[in-house]
Amino acid sequence: MFKPAGIPLSQLPVTEVELDELEAMRLCDKEGLDQTEAAEEMDISRGTLQRLLYSGRRKIVDCFVNTKAITFQAGPHIREREKDRGKGPRNSNR
């Protein structure tokens, strides 16, 4: 969890960033992979990666601009959710 200094957590709204969103941002923004490479690394489609980047970046910026705490949610990962919807991993047809 990250929060602004000097403000008690009990007084802050908290935004949850999913681990898949964080991983997409790490691969593209920190490691410098392009979206195609990052999608391959995560074994998801490029469109899914784009949605994760948009959602994760929007949440992070909202927290900085609007003085919110950030927590990271460990939930079902994108590959598991796609499998549950019948899509499976992107490379399952190879």
Secondary structure, 3 states (H helix, E strand, C coil): CECCCCCCHHHCCEEEEEHHHHHHHHHHHHCCCCHHHHHHHHCCCHHHHHHHHHHHHHHHHHHHHCCCEEEEECCCCHHHHHHHCCCCCCCCCC
